[in-house]
């Protein structure tokens, strides 16, 4: 029997069978010792084969994934963490305060999604709380990402009509991600009433979100499609990416790189680099390029051979 993993909680997996039954499953013994370096080798969105043995449903095998989003599990760790798999598109929730989403976090998420074949929509939330300075920053960032081809929404998940976002989600497997406190659960509750996913106030002492979603779960949407709610992510370490390929995941770099003097230019110290020339002319944003340099430094020396 085949199905899709819709929730993971430690060693237990909820699988929705192709017949529509929800099955409480565990991994078959040999799958737990297969040498996989990922902290979570089976994730929400995975299609799996299951079987009932001795009154216990077991996951027997994993079907080939269409795509996934992957990050380094923790600092100084060479293990990886798969956020979700078989996704049609991801929503990255972004806020400018309580908590602050940095461009470094945004760009790392976009690179991982691009590298592993996932489209991303950027959702700027809590815009009703922005002061004049943050309104200018919001416009600047939105302009940067729309210019390079990303669809952006600016909303107040609590107050706004979200029909435009619902239209983008309809009929697709969607994943929602971002820091704790950016409003992921609030948005899901708004577009799919009745789920009653827990939400919490922002910590007044640290101005950060408090974890309400502690495990990933896939929810069906009554207007068609589904959405995967994921725990808040504090940092986003990149893995399984080669140094000389990072620039290929910056869409604006690809426009200019064919004019670089060297075909293997990494747009750092090489002479006659068309990407750096575009940066000077304002055709590439300083924040994007500076984040690119930081990523090069982080990835140099860090390799993960399998997952």
C-alpha positions in Angstrom: 0.0 0.0 0.0 1.2 3.5 -0.8 0.6 6.9 0.8 2.1 10.2 1.7 3.5 11.3 5.1 1.4 14.1 6.5 2.9 14.4 10.0 6.1 13.4 11.8 6.6 13.3 15.5 9.8 11.7 16.6 9.6 8.0 15.7 6.0 8.1 14.7 4.7 9.0 11.2 1.1 9.7 10.1 0.6 8.4 6.6 -2.4 9.2 4.5 -3.0 6.2 2.2 -4.0 6.5 -1.4 -7.4 5.2 -0.2 -7.7 8.1 2.3 -7.0 6.3 5.5 -4.8 7.9 8.2 -2.2 5.3 9.4 0.1 5.6 12.5 3.4 4.2 11.2 6.9 3.5 12.4 10.0 2.9 10.3 10.9 -0.7 9.5 14.0 -1.7 11.5 16.5 -1.8 8.6 15.5 1.7 7.5 16.7 3.1 10.8 20.3 1.8 10.3 20.8 2.6 6.6 23.7 5.1 7.3 21.7 8.2 6.1 23.3 11.4 7.4 20.0 13.4 7.5 18.5 14.0 10.9 15.1 13.1 9.4 15.4 10.7 6.5 11.6 10.5 6.1 9.7 13.8 6.0 6.3 15.3 5.4 5.5 15.1 1.7 7.3 11.9 1.1 5.5 9.2 -0.7 6.1 5.8 0.9 5.2 2.2 0.8 3.6 0.8 4.0 2.5 -2.5 5.3 0.8 -3.9 8.4 2.9 -6.4 10.3 1.9 -7.9 13.7 -0.8 -5.2 14.1 1.7 -2.4 13.5 1.9 -0.3 10.3 5.5 0.0 9.1 7.1 2.2 6.4 8.9 -0.2 4.1 10.4 2.1 1.5 10.6 5.7 0.2 9.5 6.6 -3.3 11.8 8.9 -5.4 11.3 12.6 -4.4 10.4 15.2 -7.0 12.2 17.8 -4.9 12.9 19.0 -1.4 14.3 21.8 0.7 17.4 21.0 2.7 19.5 22.9 5.2 22.4 22.2 7.6 20.9 20.8 10.8 22.9 22.8 13.4 26.0 24.9 13.6 29.2 22.9 13.2 27.2 19.8 12.2 27.7 17.9 9.0 24.3 16.4 9.2 21.5 17.7 7.1 17.8 18.5 7.8 15.2 18.1 5.1 12.3 20.5 5.7 9.8 18.9 3.4 9.6 17.1 0.0 7.5 16.9 -3.2 6.5 20.6 -3.0 5.0 22.6 -5.8 5.9 25.9 -4.2 7.1 27.3 -0.9 5.9 30.5 0.9 8.7 32.2 2.8 7.1 34.5 5.5 9.2 37.7 6.2 8.8 40.3 8.9 10.7 43.5 9.6 10.3 43.5 13.4 9.3 41.1 16.1 11.1 39.1 14.7 13.5 40.6 12.1 14.0 38.5 8.9 17.4 39.3 7.5 18.3 39.4 3.8 20.9 36.8 4.6 18.2 34.4 5.8 16.0 35.1 2.8 18.8 34.6 0.2 20.0 31.4 1.8 16.4 30.0 1.7 16.1 31.1 -1.9 19.3 29.4 -2.9 18.4 26.1 -1.3 15.0 26.2 -2.9 16.4 27.1 -6.3 19.1 24.4 -6.1 16.7 21.6 -5.3 13.9 22.6 -7.6 11.3 24.5 -5.5 9.6 27.7 -6.5 9.2 30.3 -3.8 6.7 33.1 -3.1 7.8 35.8 -0.7 5.2 36.9 1.8 5.9 40.2 3.7 3.7 40.0 6.8 2.7 42.5 9.5 3.0 45.4 7.2 0.3 47.2 9.3 3.0 47.5 12.0 5.6 49.3 9.9 6.9 52.7 10.8 8.0 55.1 8.1 11.6 53.8 8.0 10.5 50.2 7.8 8.0 51.1 5.1 10.9 52.3 3.0 12.9 49.2 3.7 9.9 47.0 2.8 9.6 48.8 -0.6 13.3 48.5 -1.2 13.4 44.8 -0.6 10.2 44.1 -2.4 11.6 45.9 -5.5 14.8 43.9 -5.3 13.1 40.5 -5.3 10.4 41.4 -7.8 13.0 42.7 -10.2 14.8 39.3 -10.2 11.6 37.4 -10.8 10.1 36.5 -7.4 6.4 36.9 -6.7 5.8 39.0 -3.6 2.8 39.6 -1.4 2.6 42.3 1.3 -0.1 41.5 3.9 -1.4 41.6 7.4 -2.3 38.0 8.0 -4.6 39.0 10.9 -6.5 41.8 9.1 -6.3 41.4 5.4 -8.4 39.5 2.9 -6.1 36.7 1.6 -8.0 35.7 -1.5 -5.1 36.5 -3.8 -2.8 34.2 -1.8 -5.5 31.5 -1.7 -5.6 31.7 -5.5 -1.9 31.0 -5.7 -2.1 28.0 -3.4 -5.1 26.4 -5.0 -4.5 22.9 -6.4 -0.8 22.8 -5.3 1.3 21.2 -2.5 2.5 24.3 -0.7 5.1 24.6 2.2 5.2 27.6 4.5 8.4 28.5 6.3 10.2 31.3 8.2 11.3 32.3 11.6 9.1 31.6 14.7 6.7 34.4 15.1 6.4 35.6 11.5 2.8 34.5 11.3 2.9 31.1 9.6 0.2 29.5 11.8 -1.9 32.7 11.7 -1.9 32.7 7.9 -2.9 29.0 7.7 -5.7 29.5 10.3 -7.0 32.4 8.2 -7.0 30.7 4.9 -8.3 27.4 6.3 -10.7 28.1 9.2 -11.3 25.3 11.6 -7.7 24.0 11.9 -7.1 26.1 15.1 -3.3 25.8 15.0 -1.8 27.3 18.2 -0.3 30.7 18.0 1.7 32.7 20.6 2.6 36.3 21.4 6.1 37.5 20.5 8.5 37.3 23.4 8.7 40.9 24.8 12.2 40.3 26.3 13.8 38.9 23.1 11.5 40.3 20.4 11.5 36.8 18.9 8.8 34.3 18.1 8.0 31.4 20.4 7.8 28.0 18.8 4.1 27.0 18.4 4.6 24.4 15.6 7.0 21.8 16.9 6.7 19.3 14.1 5.8 19.5 10.4 2.3 18.7 9.3 0.4 18.7 6.0 -3.1 20.1 6.0 -5.6 19.8 3.2 -7.2 23.0 1.9 -10.9 22.9 1.3 -10.5 25.2 -1.8 -8.1 22.6 -3.3 -4.5 21.7 -2.6 -2.6 21.4 0.7 -0.1 23.3 2.8 2.7 22.0 5.0 3.2 23.9 8.2 6.8 23.7 9.5 8.5 24.7 12.7 10.2 28.1 12.9 13.8 28.2 11.6 16.4 30.3 13.3 19.2 30.0 10.8 19.7 28.5 7.4 23.0 26.7 6.7 23.5 25.6 3.1 24.7 22.1 2.2 25.4 19.9 -0.8 26.3 22.9 -2.9 29.6 23.4 -4.8 31.4 26.7 -4.4 31.6 27.4 -8.2 27.8 26.8 -8.6 26.5 29.2 -6.0 26.3 32.1 -8.4 24.0 30.1 -10.7 21.3 30.2 -8.0 21.3 34.1 -8.1 19.0 34.8 -11.2 20.4 38.2 -11.7 24.0 36.9 -11.9 23.1 34.6 -14.8 22.2 37.6 -16.9 25.8 38.9 -16.8 28.1 36.0 -16.1 28.3 35.0 -19.8 30.3 38.2 -20.3 32.9 37.5 -17.5 36.4 37.0 -18.8 36.7 33.6 -17.3 34.1 30.9 -17.8 34.6 29.6 -14.2 34.5 33.1 -12.6 33.1 33.1 -9.1 32.7 36.9 -9.2 34.9 37.5 -6.2 38.5 38.5 -7.1 38.7 37.8 -10.8 39.5 40.6 -13.3 37.0 41.7 -15.9 34.0 40.2 -14.0 30.7 41.2 -15.6 28.8 40.5 -12.4 31.0 43.0 -10.4 30.6 45.5 -13.1 26.8 45.2 -12.9 27.1 45.6 -9.2 28.9 48.9 -9.7 26.3 50.1 -12.1 23.4 49.2 -9.7 22.0 46.4 -11.7 22.7 44.0 -8.8 21.8 44.9 -5.3 24.6 45.3 -2.7 22.7 43.2 -0.1 22.4 40.3 -2.5 26.1 40.4 -3.6 27.3 40.8 0.0 25.2 37.8 1.1 26.7 35.9 -1.8 30.2 36.6 -0.6 29.3 35.5 2.9 27.8 32.2 1.5 31.0 31.6 -0.4 33.0 31.9 2.8 30.7 29.6 4.7 30.6 26.9 2.1 34.3 26.8 1.5 35.5 23.7 3.4 32.1 22.4 4.3 31.0 19.3 2.3 28.3 16.7 2.8 28.7 13.7 0.5 25.3 12.1 1.1 22.1 12.4 3.0 
